[in-house]
């Protein structure tokens, strides 16, 4: 199934966390700090949202930092994705 977000919505897929730290020590999931970094999977067309013109800044493939509690999570074809508004994206990671 392919998702095509509407207006200012962006579909992201969270990046997997490393199982070990820099020194090679295995970290159980309880000890890991959740990273709010994801890869953009799909982007809406922008348009007019709440009476204001919205131009899309992010593109498919960008790595982004997003708000911790933003969006709605869905499982599509066995993969978990999150649909968020572009305004919930805090930065593009370069």
Secondary structure by P-SEA (a helix, b strand, c coil): cbbbbcccbbbbbbcccccccccccccccccccccccccccccccccccccbbbbbccccccccccccccbbbbbcccbbbbbbcccccccccc
